[in-house]
Amino acid sequence: MADRDPDDASRPVEETVTVVVVDRDGERHELAVESGTRLRDALVDAGYSPYTAATSRLNCGGRGVCATCGVRIHTGPAPTHWHDRLAARFGYPRLSCQVVVDRPMTVELVDKLVWGGRE
């Protein structure tokens, strides 16, 4: 985070949030993510793709309609997107493209055995 000139009130303050990513091998990694970033974008930018080999090329680009960017959120924001409310109810992973990083969170990358599966 760059130092802010106290006389420049027009420039926004960059705030970072810690996101702990548990990868598919169970290793934990800490990311410093700019507040307001979509979780999917933060994961992809940091090299922790929420996609499988096939869905990394066959996805909706973060529009919340293909259900391929699912992650388990252990700590973080409550579900707000319709898919995420159903995911919470039935135990499916939440869509990382529909989660805005605005507080510290812990997310787990999950293996997907079938399209949209619970595994």
N, C-alpha and C positions, 0 to 999 in steps of 0.2 A: 504494500500500500504506500503510495507516494505521500510525502508530507504536504499538507494543505496550507496554502497561504491564507492567514486569517482575514485578510482584506478582500479575498475573492469569494464572496458568498454565492456567486452564480455557479461555481464549479461543484458538482455533486461529490459527496464523500463516498469513497469506495469502501464498502463493508464486506468483509469475508466471513464465511461461516465454515466451521469444520464439519466435513462429511467423512465418516468412517465407512470404508467399503470392505466388506468381507468377500474375497474372491471365491471362485469355485474350488480352490484348494484349501479354503478355510483361513487363509492369511488375511490379516487386517492391514489396511492402508489408509492413511489420513490424507484428505484433500482439503485445500483451502479454496472454497468456491465463493464467487461473488454473489452476494445476496440478490435474489430475484432471478437467478439462472434456473432454467429447467433442469431437473436432475438428469434426464437423458443426455442432454448436451454436455453437462459437466462430466458424466461418466465417459462418453465417447471421446471428448477432448483429452481426458486424462489416460486414455488407453484401456479403460475398463468397460468394454462394450456389454450392454445388457442383452445383446442378440446372440443367436446361435450362428454357426457358419452359414446356413442357408438364409436366415432372416436378416443377416447383416446387409444383404443386397436386396432382399424382398421385404420391404417394410414401408409404412406410410409416411416416413420422414418426420415423425413426431406429431401427427395430427390426431392421435388418440382413437384410431379406427381399426388398426390391425391386431392389436393385443400381443405384439411380439417383443416388446421392451420391458416385460414384467420383471420386477425385483421384489424382494421381501423387505419391508421397511420395519425395522425393529423399534426404532425410536424416531419420531419425526412428526410431521403434520398429519392431522386427521384427513380421511378421504373426503374429497369434494366433487370429483368427477363421477358421473354415473357408473362407469365401469369400476372405478375404485371402491365405490360403496358396495357394489355386488361382490367384488373381490374380497373385501373385508368380511362380508356376510358368509361367503361360501369357501373361503380359504385359498383363493387364487392369488398369485402375485399381483402387485399393483403396477400400473403403467407408469414407468419413470418419466415419460413425456408429459404426463399430466400433474407432476409434482413440482412445485416451485420451492427451491431451496431458500428458506427464510429463517431457519433456526438450525442448530446442530442436529445431525441425524446419523443413524447407523443403518446402512442398507446392505443387503446380501444379494450377490449375483446368484441366480439359480439356474440349474440345468433344466432344459425344457425337452422332455421326451417326445411330446406331441404338441402340435400347434395349440397354444393356449392351455396346455395341461397343468395340473397341480403339482407335478414333480419338480 
